[in-house]
Amino acid sequence: MDAGTDRREFLKRFASGVAVVGSGAGSLTLPGCGTDGPNSQERPGSLQDLSRDDPRWQEVRDQFLLEPGYAYLNTAGLGPSPRSVITAHQEAWERLERRCETGHGERAGIRTKAAAFLGCAEDEFAFTRSATEGMNLVARGLSLEAGDQVLMTTHEHPGGAMPWFAVQEDVEITIDTFDPGSGGEDTLNRFEDALTASTRVVMVSHVTCTTGMVLPVEEMAGLCRDRGIVLVLDGAQAPGQIPVNLNESGCDFYVASGHKFLTGPKGTGFLYVRDEMLDRWKPSYVGAYSDTGFDLASGGFERVRSASGSEYGTRSTPLLVGFGTAFDFLTTLGMGAVVARGGYLASMMREGLEPLSGVEVITPRNVGAAILSFRLPESGGNPWDWCNRLRADHGLRLRPVSEAGLMAVRASVHIFNTEEEVRRLVDALGSLL
């Protein structure tokens, strides 16, 4: 059986028995998830629980090119793409090269697919090359003034935070932070206390890169809306890990990468701009595809009223074709099954690590999904030492967490990970401790 036929058979079999979410993270009410469409949290099927080691998860694993015996536990940093995404990208590249075409006309269908998956209108959606590019577009397009406050958590990724500090170099805005606490009401209370009369923008992560905490973004959006504050969400860790409905989240802007839990090609991402913000926000860079009318002789220039106005110039259509295939891949699995699988493996990991002497799990309970962060004894070295040892001696790929001074180690699981890999991590740490 060739790879294409094998993939089609896998997708057909998986779709015929996709899970009803019933355990792990699937039992949580995750903020900003929504309930309709292919990105919904539940999807009926013949199995009551597909989160555990059903043989079909091995078929999912087989769609990825990961080396046998290599346990990749760092999707929150960089996620692998399945064979279908790689093939779609390569085939589109070769097809367009035969006549040296850009293929820009193909964006529309991919945009339709992505907007449906993420719960927004097509005019509110733009392709970017990363979450960081999207955040720069937002920060530079809001025309902030001296004295305006931007509020963020102490757990932000540099890619989400730095664009605002770059704005501060040009405009004397103030940037303040608050600790997100333990999630839920605690986070909301800390957030509300940090708001001031000068707060103009709130920029927070939907899911923190540090501990994998899912922030109560819908409630935060309500507080912002009541005060006329713009809410910007760094969603680098969320889509593909948990269901995301952009319109229902209540945010004004949302940025994310395609190369993490979405399983898309490296160099893909998206920007969401709520319709009400399209007349206020102006992309800093424009060019071909940014206008509805331009005449050099008369000086006439009319911007397109859609987020896609930021997609100026020549873009890589093959990358976007691969990105669209990634949405197909997750849609076929169903986000209900994805959430259940990630939650189950993360819960299994927590149950194995918490009893180990010297391990301190710092991801709060009941507000996480598929990311678990924990501290290890300093006697064994710093987090980089621990990660290097686990990778070199045990074939386990994790990531150090230095943000917010946590000095921890982060493990992030996804649909291609297995129970055996989780047990290997627990056993390895047990032997080292």
C-alpha positions as CSV (number, residue, x, y, z in Angstrom):
1,M,0.0,0.0,0.0
2,D,1.5,3.4,-1.0
3,A,1.7,6.3,1.5
4,G,-1.2,8.2,-0.1
5,T,-3.5,5.2,0.1
6,D,-2.4,4.4,3.6
7,R,-3.1,8.0,4.7
8,R,-6.6,7.9,3.2
9,E,-7.4,4.6,4.9
10,F,-6.1,6.0,8.2
11,L,-8.3,9.1,7.9
12,K,-11.3,7.1,7.0
13,R,-10.9,4.7,9.9
14,F,-10.2,7.5,12.4
15,A,-13.2,9.6,11.3
16,S,-15.5,6.6,11.7
17,G,-14.8,6.3,15.4
18,V,-13.9,9.8,16.6
19,A,-14.2,10.3,20.4
20,V,-16.7,11.9,22.6
21,V,-14.6,13.9,25.1
22,G,-14.9,12.3,28.5
23,S,-11.6,12.4,30.4
24,G,-8.4,14.4,31.0
25,A,-8.6,18.0,29.7
26,G,-11.7,17.1,27.8
27,S,-13.7,17.2,31.0
28,L,-12.8,20.8,31.5
29,T,-14.6,23.9,30.4
30,L,-11.8,25.5,28.5
31,P,-12.0,29.3,28.0
32,G,-12.4,30.6,24.5
33,C,-13.3,27.2,23.0
34,G,-16.7,27.5,21.4
35,T,-19.0,24.6,20.7
36,D,-19.8,24.6,17.0
37,G,-18.0,23.6,13.8
38,P,-15.0,21.4,13.1
39,N,-13.1,23.0,15.9
40,S,-15.7,22.1,18.6
41,Q,-14.9,20.4,21.8
42,E,-17.2,17.4,21.3
43,R,-17.9,15.3,18.3
44,P,-20.0,12.1,18.5
45,G,-18.7,8.7,17.4
46,S,-18.7,5.0,18.1
47,L,-16.2,5.1,21.0
48,Q,-16.9,6.6,24.3
49,D,-13.2,7.4,25.0
50,L,-10.5,7.5,22.4
51,S,-8.0,9.2,24.7
52,R,-6.2,6.1,25.9
53,D,-3.9,3.9,23.9
54,D,-6.4,2.8,21.2
55,P,-4.5,1.3,18.3
56,R,-5.6,4.2,16.1
57,W,-3.3,6.5,17.9
58,Q,-0.4,4.5,16.5
59,E,-1.8,5.2,13.1
60,V,-1.7,8.9,14.0
61,R,1.9,8.5,15.1
62,D,2.7,6.8,11.8
63,Q,1.7,9.9,9.9
64,F,4.7,11.7,11.4
65,L,8.4,11.3,10.3
66,L,9.7,11.3,13.9
67,E,12.6,8.9,14.4
68,P,11.7,5.6,16.1
69,G,12.7,5.7,19.8
70,Y,12.8,9.5,19.8
71,A,10.3,11.0,22.3
72,Y,9.5,14.5,21.1
73,L,7.8,16.4,24.0
74,N,8.2,19.9,22.8
75,T,5.3,20.7,20.5
76,A,4.8,23.9,22.5
77,G,8.1,25.0,21.0
78,L,8.0,23.6,17.5
79,G,5.6,21.0,16.2
80,P,6.2,18.3,13.6
81,S,4.0,18.2,10.5
82,P,2.2,15.0,9.4
83,R,3.0,13.4,6.0
84,S,-0.1,14.9,4.4
85,V,1.0,18.4,5.2
86,I,4.6,17.8,3.9
87,T,3.2,16.1,0.7
88,A,0.8,18.9,0.0
89,H,3.5,21.5,0.5
90,Q,6.0,19.7,-1.8
91,E,3.4,18.9,-4.5
92,A,2.2,22.6,-4.6
93,W,5.8,23.8,-4.8
94,E,6.6,21.5,-7.8
95,R,3.3,22.2,-9.5
96,L,3.7,26.0,-9.4
97,E,7.4,25.8,-10.4
98,R,6.5,24.0,-13.6
99,R,5.1,27.3,-14.9
100,C,6.8,29.6,-12.4
101,E,3.5,30.9,-11.0
102,T,2.8,32.5,-7.5
103,G,-0.5,30.7,-7.0
104,H,-1.8,33.7,-5.0
105,G,-5.3,32.9,-6.3
106,E,-5.3,29.8,-4.2
107,R,-5.3,31.8,-0.9
108,A,-9.0,32.3,-0.9
109,G,-10.0,28.7,-0.5
110,I,-7.4,28.1,2.2
111,R,-8.6,31.3,4.0
112,T,-12.2,30.0,3.9
113,K,-11.1,26.7,5.5
114,A,-9.0,28.3,8.2
115,A,-11.7,30.9,9.1
116,A,-14.3,28.1,9.5
117,F,-11.9,26.1,11.7
118,L,-11.2,29.1,13.9
119,G,-14.7,30.6,14.1
120,C,-14.3,34.0,12.4
121,A,-15.2,35.8,9.2
122,E,-12.8,35.6,6.3
123,D,-12.4,39.4,6.3
124,E,-11.2,39.1,9.9
125,F,-8.4,36.7,9.0
126,A,-4.9,37.2,7.6
127,F,-2.1,34.8,6.9
128,T,1.3,35.7,8.6
129,R,4.6,34.0,8.8
130,S,4.5,33.6,12.6
131,A,2.7,34.7,15.8
132,T,5.5,37.2,16.3
133,E,4.9,38.8,12.9
134,G,1.3,39.1,13.8
135,M,2.0,40.7,17.1
136,N,4.2,43.3,15.4
137,L,1.4,44.1,13.0
138,V,-1.0,44.6,15.9
139,A,1.4,46.7,18.0
140,R,2.4,49.0,15.2
141,G,-1.1,49.4,13.8
142,L,-2.9,50.8,16.8
143,S,-1.3,54.3,17.0
144,L,-0.8,54.4,20.7
145,E,0.1,57.7,22.4
146,A,2.4,58.8,25.1
147,G,1.0,57.8,28.5
148,D,-1.0,54.9,27.2
149,Q,-0.6,51.7,29.3
150,V,-0.1,48.2,27.9
151,L,-0.8,45.5,30.4
152,M,0.5,41.9,30.1
153,T,1.3,39.0,32.4
154,T,4.7,38.2,33.8
155,H,4.6,34.9,31.8
156,E,4.6,36.2,28.3
157,H,6.9,34.8,25.6
158,P,9.5,37.3,24.2
159,G,7.9,37.1,20.8
160,G,4.6,38.4,22.1
161,A,6.1,41.0,24.5
162,M,9.0,42.5,22.6
163,P,7.0,44.2,19.8
164,W,5.4,46.4,22.5
165,F,8.7,47.3,24.0
166,A,9.8,48.3,20.5
167,V,6.8,50.6,20.2
168,Q,7.9,52.1,23.6
169,E,11.2,53.1,22.0
170,D,9.3,55.4,19.7
171,V,6.3,56.4,21.8
172,E,6.4,56.9,25.6
173,I,3.9,54.3,26.4
174,T,4.0,52.4,29.8
175,I,4.2,48.6,30.0
176,D,3.1,46.9,33.2
177,T,2.7,43.3,34.2
178,F,0.7,41.2,36.7
179,D,1.3,37.6,37.9
180,P,-1.4,35.3,36.4
181,G,-1.6,33.4,39.7
182,S,-3.2,29.9,39.7
183,G,-5.9,30.4,37.0
184,G,-9.6,31.0,37.0
185,E,-11.0,33.4,39.6
186,D,-7.5,34.0,41.0
187,T,-6.3,35.2,37.6
188,L,-9.4,37.3,37.0
189,N,-9.0,39.0,40.4
190,R,-5.3,39.8,39.8
191,F,-6.1,41.0,36.3
192,E,-8.9,43.3,37.4
193,D,-6.7,44.8,40.1
194,A,-4.0,45.6,37.6
195,L,-6.2,47.6,35.3
196,T,-5.9,51.3,35.5
197,A,-7.5,54.4,34.0
198,S,-4.5,54.5,31.6
199,T,-4.8,51.0,30.3
200,R,-5.4,51.0,26.6
201,V,-4.2,47.6,25.6
202,V,-4.1,44.2,27.3
203,M,-1.9,41.6,25.7
204,V,-1.9,38.2,27.3
205,S,-1.4,34.6,26.2
206,H,-4.4,32.4,25.7
207,V,-2.3,29.5,26.9
208,T,0.9,30.5,28.7
209,C,4.2,29.2,27.3
210,T,5.6,28.8,30.8
211,T,3.2,26.4,32.5
212,G,0.5,25.8,29.9
213,M,-2.2,27.6,31.9
214,V,-5.4,28.3,29.9
215,L,-6.3,31.8,30.8
216,P,-10.0,32.8,31.3
217,V,-10.0,34.9,28.2
218,E,-13.7,35.3,27.7
219,E,-14.1,36.8,31.2
220,M,-11.1,39.0,30.6
221,A,-12.6,40.1,27.4
222,G,-15.8,41.2,29.2
223,L,-13.8,43.3,31.6
224,C,-11.9,44.9,28.8
225,R,-15.0,45.6,26.8
226,D,-16.7,47.4,29.7
227,R,-13.7,49.7,30.0
228,G,-13.0,50.3,26.3
229,I,-9.7,48.4,26.4
230,V,-8.3,46.6,23.4
231,L,-7.6,42.9,24.2
232,V,-4.9,41.2,22.2
233,L,-4.3,37.5,22.6
234,D,-1.1,35.6,21.9
235,G,-2.5,32.3,20.8
236,A,0.8,30.6,19.8
237,Q,0.0,27.7,22.2
238,A,-3.7,27.4,21.8
239,P,-5.1,26.4,18.3
240,G,-4.6,22.7,17.7
241,Q,-4.1,22.1,21.5
242,I,-7.6,23.3,22.5
243,P,-10.6,24.3,20.5
244,V,-10.6,28.0,19.7
245,N,-13.5,30.1,18.5
246,L,-12.2,33.6,17.8
247,N,-15.5,35.4,17.6
248,E,-16.7,33.8,20.9
249,S,-13.4,34.5,22.7
250,G,-14.3,38.2,22.8
251,C,-10.8,39.4,21.9
252,D,-10.0,42.2,19.5
253,F,-6.9,40.7,18.0
254,Y,-5.5,37.2,18.0
255,V,-2.1,36.0,16.7
256,A,-0.8,32.4,16.4
257,S,1.8,30.3,14.7
258,G,1.0,27.4,12.4
259,H,4.1,25.4,13.4
260,K,3.1,24.3,16.9
261,F,0.0,22.4,17.8
262,L,-1.7,23.2,14.4
263,T,1.0,20.9,12.8
264,G,1.4,23.3,9.9
265,P,4.6,24.1,8.0
266,K,7.3,26.3,9.6
267,G,6.9,29.9,8.4
268,T,3.1,30.0,8.7
269,G,0.7,31.7,11.1
270,F,-2.3,33.9,11.3
271,L,-3.7,37.2,12.5
272,Y,-7.3,37.8,13.6
273,V,-8.8,41.3,13.6
274,R,-12.3,41.7,15.0
275,D,-14.5,43.4,12.4
276,E,-15.1,46.4,14.7
277,M,-11.4,47.0,14.8
278,L,-10.8,47.0,11.0
279,D,-11.4,50.7,10.7
280,R,-9.1,51.6,13.6
281,W,-6.2,49.3,12.9
282,K,-3.8,50.0,10.0
283,P,-1.0,47.7,9.0
284,S,2.4,49.4,9.0
285,Y,3.4,47.8,5.8
286,V,1.4,47.8,2.6
287,G,2.0,46.8,-1.1
288,A,0.4,44.7,-3.7
289,Y,-2.8,43.0,-2.4
290,S,-3.2,45.8,0.3
291,D,-5.5,48.0,-1.7
292,T,-8.9,48.1,-3.5
293,G,-7.7,50.9,-5.7
294,F,-4.3,52.5,-6.4
295,D,-3.3,55.0,-9.1
296,L,0.3,56.3,-9.1
297,A,-0.5,59.1,-11.5
298,S,-3.3,60.6,-9.3
299,G,-1.9,59.5,-6.0
300,G,-5.1,57.6,-5.2
301,F,-4.8,54.8,-2.7
302,E,-7.6,53.0,-1.0
303,R,-6.9,50.4,1.6
304,V,-8.7,47.1,1.5
305,R,-11.0,46.8,4.5
306,S,-10.0,43.4,5.7
307,A,-7.2,41.9,7.8
308,S,-5.8,40.4,4.6
309,G,-4.5,43.9,3.7
310,S,-1.4,43.0,5.7
311,E,-0.6,40.2,3.2
312,Y,1.4,42.5,1.0
313,G,3.7,41.3,-1.7
314,T,4.7,37.8,-2.8
315,R,4.0,35.0,-0.3
316,S,4.7,31.3,-0.4
317,T,1.6,29.6,-1.7
318,P,3.0,26.1,-1.1
319,L,3.4,26.9,2.6
320,L,-0.2,28.0,2.7
321,V,-1.4,24.9,0.9
322,G,0.4,22.9,3.6
323,F,-1.2,25.0,6.2
324,G,-4.6,24.4,4.8
325,T,-3.9,20.6,4.8
326,A,-3.0,20.9,8.5
327,F,-6.5,22.2,9.2
328,D,-7.9,19.3,7.2
329,F,-5.8,16.9,9.3
330,L,-7.1,18.2,12.7
331,T,-10.6,18.5,11.4
332,T,-10.6,14.8,10.4
333,L,-9.4,13.8,13.8
334,G,-11.8,16.1,15.5
335,M,-10.7,18.5,18.2
336,G,-12.7,16.5,20.8
337,A,-10.3,13.6,20.3
338,V,-7.3,15.9,20.2
339,V,-8.2,17.5,23.5
340,A,-9.0,14.2,25.1
341,R,-5.7,12.7,24.0
342,G,-3.6,15.6,25.1
343,G,-5.4,15.9,28.4
344,Y,-5.0,12.1,29.1
345,L,-1.3,12.0,28.4
346,A,-0.7,15.2,30.5
347,S,-2.7,13.7,33.4
348,M,-0.8,10.5,33.1
349,M,2.5,12.4,33.2
350,R,1.4,14.4,36.3
351,E,0.4,11.3,38.1
352,G,3.8,9.8,37.4
353,L,5.9,12.8,38.3
354,E,4.1,14.2,41.4
355,P,5.1,11.2,43.6
356,L,8.8,11.5,42.7
357,S,11.0,13.0,45.4
358,G,12.5,16.3,44.2
359,V,9.9,17.0,41.5
360,E,7.7,20.0,41.8
361,V,4.9,20.2,39.2
362,I,4.1,23.9,38.8
363,T,1.3,23.7,36.2
364,P,-1.9,24.4,38.2
365,R,-4.5,21.6,38.2
366,N,-7.7,22.0,36.2
367,V,-6.6,25.0,34.1
368,G,-4.2,23.2,31.8
369,A,-4.4,21.1,28.7
370,A,-1.4,19.3,27.1
371,I,1.5,21.2,28.7
372,L,3.1,20.3,32.0
373,S,6.0,22.2,33.6
374,F,7.9,21.1,36.6
375,R,11.0,21.9,38.7
376,L,13.9,19.5,39.3
377,P,16.5,19.6,42.0
378,E,19.3,22.1,41.5
379,S,21.8,19.4,42.6
380,G,21.3,17.9,39.2
381,G,22.0,21.1,37.4
382,N,20.0,23.9,35.9
383,P,17.0,23.2,33.5
384,W,19.3,23.2,30.5
385,D,21.5,20.6,32.1
386,W,18.4,18.4,32.8
387,C,17.1,18.8,29.3
388,N,20.4,18.0,27.7
389,R,20.8,14.9,29.9
390,L,17.3,13.7,29.1
391,R,17.9,14.2,25.4
392,A,21.4,12.7,25.1
393,D,20.9,9.7,27.4
394,H,17.2,8.9,27.1
395,G,16.0,10.3,23.7
396,L,13.6,12.6,25.4
397,R,13.2,16.2,24.0
398,L,11.9,18.8,26.5
399,R,12.4,22.5,26.9
400,P,13.8,24.6,29.7
401,V,11.6,27.4,31.1
402,S,13.4,30.5,32.2
403,E,10.6,33.0,31.6
404,A,9.2,34.6,34.8
405,G,12.3,33.2,36.6
406,L,10.6,29.8,36.9
407,M,13.8,27.8,36.1
408,A,11.7,24.7,35.3
409,V,11.4,22.1,32.6
410,R,8.4,21.9,30.2
411,A,6.9,18.8,28.5
412,S,4.2,19.3,25.9
413,V,2.4,16.3,24.4
414,H,0.3,16.1,21.3
415,I,-1.5,13.6,19.1
416,F,1.6,11.7,18.0
417,N,2.9,11.0,21.5
418,T,2.3,7.7,23.2
419,E,1.8,6.3,26.7
420,E,5.1,4.5,26.4
421,E,6.9,7.9,25.9
422,V,5.3,9.3,29.0
423,R,6.3,6.3,31.0
424,R,9.9,6.6,29.7
425,L,10.1,10.2,30.9
426,V,8.8,9.2,34.4
427,D,11.2,6.2,34.6
428,A,14.1,8.3,33.4
429,L,13.6,11.0,36.0
430,G,12.9,8.3,38.6
431,S,16.3,6.8,37.9
432,L,18.1,10.1,37.8
433,L,16.6,11.3,41.1
